[in-house]
Amino acid sequence: MEYCVSDGQDEKIGRNEMKLQIRKAMSISFIVIFATICIAIPAAAAEFEQSDAGLTVFEMPELDIQKTYVYNTTYDYFVPSRIGHEAVLYWGEKDGDNYLSLIDKLNGGEITNYGMDVENEDITLRKLYDWNGSVIFMDLEFEPESLFIDYPLWVGKTWDRDEVNFSGYVWVGAPDPVFVSASTYGFASIISEEYITVPAGTVHCMLLETIMYSRMGENKQKIWLMENGFFAKRQLYHDGIFKEELVLKPVKARVEIKPETLNLHSKGKFTAFIELPYGFDVADIDLTTIECEGAQAIAGHVVDNKLIVKFNTYDIVDVATGNTALLTITGKFDDGILFEGFDTISVRVK
């Protein structure tokens, strides 16, 4: 089934039915478009500088390859079953001159194609693909590509998101997807500079607000951008109604603790071997922030991309004894983002 939304006249045959289907398709497509349009922003070492006027500036990030962040879905109007579940962001794979972002959600996910204009310091939106279970929910392409973020960023900066066309297929509950073709336009602005607290810690952000208009209404996003180019929190609204929220969780580390049996009355030491997901560097961890069940790290060094950390055994507090004691290692990166990891060992008191 194909319907084309345009400013021209509708086909005479089935006109009323077609309009109803188009409106349904457009409503879903616009909402989903702006639910996914900012799932990922190219990550890496985005610098922030202090201008001569004392204004903080976020420069366009340099690209990292294959980086992973985990978010908690705190609200989802369309798929309530996703609330409380993780949304895992995989960034960095390239397809030609496109940078791909994959969001792995409960029973579905999203793939977004971004363009990078390094000379003009722009990030643009090119394609969106969304699925839920075995259903392809959306497959859309923008022509020309839509300006998304116009670096560098500072509080008070605004830019237009000029009118662009998009077309493709949207599933609206019928056996076959519906073809849509329409246009959208809007603007974006940096509202404030904030330190916000999310499960991943208290992080330095610029609050980006982007608003897009269409014949189907107003779609707004509030995006708390971190200094490294990723977002710490994102909220979606449609015609003023709250639709979705994602918040950043701590980076998941792989932890191995030695020895595998600890005596809490011992005056000895134990060692934690910490590895991070691909794209993260253990050298960026602040050693002074690392803890294991109340015990502060007393020494640490890096070997073969592993951070090896020493603790005093007698500094551990409030740990259950037994053969399956779960010990948690936590710490912060230099930018304030938390990491955490776990290992199960035996704990004794004599």
C-alpha positions as CSV (number, residue, x, y, z in Angstrom):
1,M,0.0,0.0,0.0
2,E,1.5,3.4,-1.0
3,Y,0.2,6.9,-0.2
4,C,2.1,10.1,-1.0
5,V,1.5,13.1,1.2
6,S,1.9,16.3,-0.8
7,D,0.5,19.8,-1.2
8,G,-1.3,18.6,-4.4
9,Q,-4.7,17.1,-4.8
10,D,-5.5,13.6,-3.4
11,E,-6.5,10.9,-5.8
12,K,-10.3,10.8,-6.2
13,I,-10.7,7.1,-5.6
14,G,-10.7,6.3,-1.8
15,R,-10.0,10.0,-0.9
16,N,-11.4,10.0,2.6
17,E,-10.0,6.6,3.5
18,M,-6.6,7.6,2.1
19,K,-6.6,10.8,4.2
20,L,-7.3,8.9,7.3
21,Q,-4.5,6.4,6.7
22,I,-2.1,9.3,5.8
23,R,-2.8,11.2,9.0
24,K,-2.3,8.0,11.0
25,A,0.9,7.2,9.3
26,M,2.2,10.8,9.6
27,S,1.3,11.0,13.3
28,I,3.3,7.9,14.1
29,S,6.2,8.7,11.8
30,F,6.7,12.2,13.1
31,I,6.5,11.0,16.7
32,V,8.9,8.2,16.1
33,I,11.3,10.4,14.1
34,F,11.8,12.8,16.9
35,A,11.9,10.0,19.4
36,T,14.9,8.6,17.7
37,I,16.5,11.6,16.1
38,C,18.9,12.2,19.0
39,I,19.5,8.7,20.4
40,A,23.2,9.0,19.6
41,I,25.6,11.8,19.1
42,P,29.1,11.1,17.8
43,A,31.3,10.4,20.8
44,A,34.8,11.2,21.7
45,A,37.0,13.8,23.2
46,A,34.8,16.8,22.8
47,E,36.8,19.7,24.2
48,F,35.2,22.5,26.1
49,E,36.9,25.8,26.4
50,Q,36.4,29.1,28.2
51,S,36.0,32.0,25.8
52,D,37.5,35.4,26.3
53,A,34.2,36.6,27.6
54,G,34.1,33.8,30.2
55,L,31.5,31.8,28.3
56,T,31.9,28.0,28.2
57,V,32.2,26.6,24.7
58,F,31.8,22.9,23.6
59,E,33.8,22.2,20.4
60,M,32.8,19.6,17.9
61,P,34.0,16.2,19.1
62,E,36.6,14.1,17.5
63,L,35.3,10.7,16.5
64,D,35.9,7.6,18.6
65,I,35.4,4.2,17.1
66,Q,32.9,1.7,18.6
67,K,31.9,3.1,21.9
68,T,29.1,1.8,24.1
69,Y,26.9,3.6,26.7
70,V,23.9,2.2,28.6
71,Y,20.8,4.1,29.4
72,N,17.8,3.4,31.6
73,T,14.3,3.9,30.1
74,T,12.5,5.8,32.8
75,Y,9.4,6.5,30.7
76,D,8.1,5.3,27.4
77,Y,4.6,6.4,26.3
78,F,4.4,4.1,23.3
79,V,6.0,0.9,24.8
80,P,5.4,1.0,28.5
81,S,7.0,-2.5,28.9
82,R,10.4,-0.9,28.2
83,I,10.2,1.3,31.4
84,G,13.0,0.2,33.7
85,H,14.8,-1.7,31.0
86,E,18.1,-0.8,29.5
87,A,18.7,0.9,26.1
88,V,22.3,0.1,24.9
89,L,23.9,2.6,22.5
90,Y,26.6,1.3,20.1
91,W,28.3,4.0,18.3
92,G,31.1,4.1,15.7
93,E,30.6,1.7,12.8
94,K,30.9,3.4,9.4
95,D,28.9,2.8,6.2
96,G,30.6,4.8,3.5
97,D,30.5,8.4,4.8
98,N,27.7,7.6,7.2
99,Y,28.3,7.1,10.9
100,L,26.0,4.5,12.4
101,S,24.3,4.5,15.8
102,L,22.5,1.4,17.0
103,I,20.2,1.5,20.0
104,D,19.4,-2.0,21.3
105,K,16.0,-1.8,23.2
106,L,13.7,-4.4,24.7
107,N,12.3,-6.4,21.7
108,G,13.5,-3.8,19.2
109,G,15.9,-1.0,18.4
110,E,16.9,1.9,16.2
111,I,19.6,2.6,13.7
112,T,20.4,6.2,12.8
113,N,22.7,7.4,10.0
114,Y,24.6,10.6,10.7
115,G,26.7,12.8,8.5
116,M,29.8,14.7,9.7
117,D,30.7,18.0,8.1
118,V,34.0,18.7,9.9
119,E,34.8,21.9,7.9
120,N,31.5,23.5,9.0
121,E,31.4,21.6,12.3
122,D,27.9,20.2,11.7
123,I,26.2,16.9,12.5
124,T,23.4,16.0,10.2
125,L,20.6,13.4,10.1
126,R,20.4,11.2,7.0
127,K,18.4,8.0,7.7
128,L,16.3,6.4,10.4
129,Y,15.4,2.8,10.8
130,D,13.3,1.5,13.7
131,W,11.9,-2.0,14.5
132,N,9.9,-3.7,17.2
133,G,10.1,-7.4,17.3
134,S,9.7,-8.8,13.8
135,V,7.9,-5.6,12.6
136,I,9.8,-2.9,10.7
137,F,8.2,0.2,12.3
138,M,10.0,2.9,10.3
139,D,12.5,3.2,7.4
140,L,12.9,6.9,6.4
141,E,15.5,9.0,4.5
142,F,16.0,12.8,4.6
143,E,16.7,14.8,1.5
144,P,18.6,17.0,1.8
145,E,20.1,15.8,5.1
146,S,18.8,17.6,8.1
147,L,21.1,19.8,10.2
148,F,21.0,18.5,13.7
149,I,23.8,20.0,15.8
150,D,25.7,23.1,14.8
151,Y,29.0,23.2,16.7
152,P,30.6,24.9,18.5
153,L,28.0,25.3,21.3
154,W,27.5,28.0,24.0
155,V,24.6,29.2,26.1
156,G,22.3,31.4,24.0
157,K,23.3,30.0,20.6
158,T,20.5,29.2,18.2
159,W,20.3,27.8,14.7
160,D,17.6,27.1,12.1
161,R,16.7,23.6,11.1
162,D,15.7,24.4,7.5
163,E,12.8,22.7,5.8
164,V,13.8,19.3,4.5
165,N,11.8,16.4,2.9
166,F,11.7,12.9,4.2
167,S,10.2,9.8,2.7
168,G,10.0,6.1,3.3
169,Y,7.8,3.5,4.9
170,V,6.0,3.4,8.2
171,W,4.0,0.6,9.7
172,V,0.6,1.7,11.1
173,G,-0.9,-1.6,12.1
174,A,-2.0,-2.7,8.6
175,P,-0.6,-5.8,6.9
176,D,1.6,-3.6,4.7
177,P,3.6,-0.6,5.5
178,V,2.5,2.8,4.3
179,F,4.6,5.1,2.2
180,V,4.9,8.7,3.4
181,S,6.5,11.8,1.9
182,A,6.5,15.1,3.7
183,S,8.5,18.0,5.0
184,T,9.6,19.3,8.4
185,Y,11.4,22.4,9.7
186,G,12.3,24.0,13.0
187,F,15.1,25.4,15.1
188,A,17.4,24.5,18.0
189,S,19.0,26.4,20.8
190,I,21.4,26.0,23.8
191,I,19.2,26.9,26.8
192,S,21.7,26.5,29.7
193,E,24.9,25.1,31.1
194,E,24.2,22.6,33.9
195,Y,25.6,20.0,36.2
196,I,22.9,17.3,36.3
197,T,22.7,14.1,38.4
198,V,21.8,10.8,36.7
199,P,22.6,7.2,37.6
200,A,26.0,7.7,35.9
201,G,26.9,10.5,38.3
202,T,26.9,14.3,38.3
203,V,28.0,15.5,34.8
204,H,28.7,18.8,33.1
205,C,26.2,19.4,30.3
206,M,24.8,21.9,27.8
207,L,21.0,21.7,27.5
208,L,20.0,21.6,23.9
209,E,16.4,22.2,23.0
210,T,15.2,21.3,19.5
211,I,11.7,22.0,18.1
212,M,10.4,20.7,14.8
213,Y,7.1,21.6,13.2
214,S,4.9,19.8,10.7
215,R,1.2,19.7,9.7
216,M,0.9,17.0,12.5
217,G,2.0,19.3,15.3
218,E,5.1,20.3,17.4
219,N,7.8,17.8,18.4
220,K,10.3,18.9,21.0
221,Q,13.4,17.3,22.5
222,K,15.4,18.4,25.5
223,I,18.9,16.9,25.3
224,W,21.6,17.2,28.0
225,L,24.8,17.0,26.0
226,M,28.0,16.1,27.8
227,E,31.4,17.4,27.0
228,N,32.3,14.2,25.1
229,G,29.4,14.5,22.7
230,F,27.1,11.9,24.2
231,F,23.9,12.8,26.0
232,A,23.4,12.3,29.8
233,K,19.6,12.6,29.5
234,R,17.0,13.1,26.8
235,Q,13.3,13.9,27.0
236,L,10.8,13.8,24.1
237,Y,7.5,15.8,23.9
238,H,4.8,15.9,21.3
239,D,2.4,18.8,21.3
240,G,3.5,19.4,24.9
241,I,2.8,15.8,26.1
242,F,5.7,14.0,27.7
243,K,6.5,10.9,25.6
244,E,9.9,9.4,26.6
245,E,13.0,9.7,28.8
246,L,16.4,8.0,28.8
247,V,19.1,8.6,31.5
248,L,22.7,7.5,31.4
249,K,23.8,4.6,33.6
250,P,27.3,3.9,34.8
251,V,29.8,2.3,32.3
252,K,29.9,-1.4,32.8
253,A,33.3,-2.7,33.7
254,R,34.6,-6.3,33.8
255,V,36.1,-7.0,37.2
256,E,38.1,-9.9,38.5
257,I,39.2,-10.0,42.2
258,K,42.1,-12.0,43.5
259,P,42.5,-14.0,45.7
260,E,39.2,-15.7,45.3
261,T,38.9,-16.1,49.1
262,L,39.2,-13.2,51.5
263,N,39.6,-13.3,55.3
264,L,38.2,-10.0,56.6
265,H,40.4,-10.3,59.7
266,S,43.5,-10.4,57.6
267,K,45.9,-7.5,57.4
268,G,46.7,-8.5,53.8
269,K,45.7,-7.0,50.5
270,F,43.5,-8.0,47.6
271,T,43.7,-7.0,43.9
272,A,41.0,-6.0,41.4
273,F,41.7,-6.3,37.6
274,I,39.4,-3.8,35.8
275,E,38.7,-3.8,32.1
276,L,36.4,-1.4,30.2
277,P,34.2,-1.8,27.1
278,Y,35.9,-1.2,23.8
279,G,36.4,2.6,23.2
280,F,37.0,3.4,26.8
281,D,40.5,3.9,28.3
282,V,41.3,2.8,31.8
283,A,43.9,5.5,31.9
284,D,41.0,8.0,32.1
285,I,39.9,6.6,35.5
286,D,40.6,8.7,38.5
287,L,42.4,6.3,40.9
288,T,41.4,8.3,44.0
289,T,37.7,7.6,43.4
290,I,37.9,3.8,43.2
291,E,36.2,1.8,46.0
292,C,35.3,-1.8,46.8
293,E,32.7,-2.2,49.5
294,G,34.0,0.8,51.5
295,A,37.7,0.1,50.9
296,Q,39.5,2.8,49.1
297,A,42.1,2.0,46.4
298,I,45.7,2.3,47.8
299,A,47.6,1.8,44.6
300,G,47.1,1.1,40.9
301,H,48.7,0.8,37.5
302,V,47.8,0.0,33.9
303,V,49.0,-3.2,32.2
304,D,47.7,-4.3,28.7
305,N,44.6,-2.1,28.9
306,K,43.8,-3.4,32.4
307,L,43.8,-1.2,35.5
308,I,45.2,-3.3,38.4
309,V,44.2,-1.8,41.8
310,K,45.2,-2.8,45.3
311,F,43.0,-2.6,48.5
312,N,43.5,-3.3,52.2
313,T,41.3,-6.3,53.1
314,Y,40.5,-4.9,56.5
315,D,39.0,-1.8,55.0
316,I,36.0,-3.7,53.6
317,V,32.8,-3.1,55.5
318,D,29.3,-4.6,55.5
319,V,30.0,-7.6,53.3
320,A,28.1,-10.8,53.8
321,T,30.3,-13.9,54.4
322,G,30.0,-17.1,52.4
323,N,31.0,-18.8,49.2
324,T,29.1,-16.4,46.9
325,A,29.8,-12.9,48.2
326,L,29.2,-10.2,45.6
327,L,31.8,-7.5,45.7
328,T,31.2,-4.2,43.8
329,I,34.0,-2.0,42.4
330,T,33.0,1.6,41.6
331,G,34.9,4.7,40.5
332,K,34.8,7.8,38.2
333,F,36.4,8.8,35.0
334,D,38.1,12.2,34.8
335,D,34.9,13.7,33.4
336,G,32.9,12.6,36.4
337,I,31.0,9.7,34.8
338,L,30.8,6.6,37.0
339,F,31.8,3.0,36.2
340,E,30.9,-0.1,38.1
341,G,31.7,-3.8,38.0
342,F,31.1,-6.9,40.1
343,D,32.8,-10.2,41.0
344,T,31.7,-13.1,43.2
345,I,34.2,-14.6,45.6
346,S,34.4,-16.4,49.0
347,V,34.5,-14.2,52.1
348,R,35.6,-15.5,55.6
349,V,36.0,-13.9,59.0
350,K,38.8,-16.1,60.2
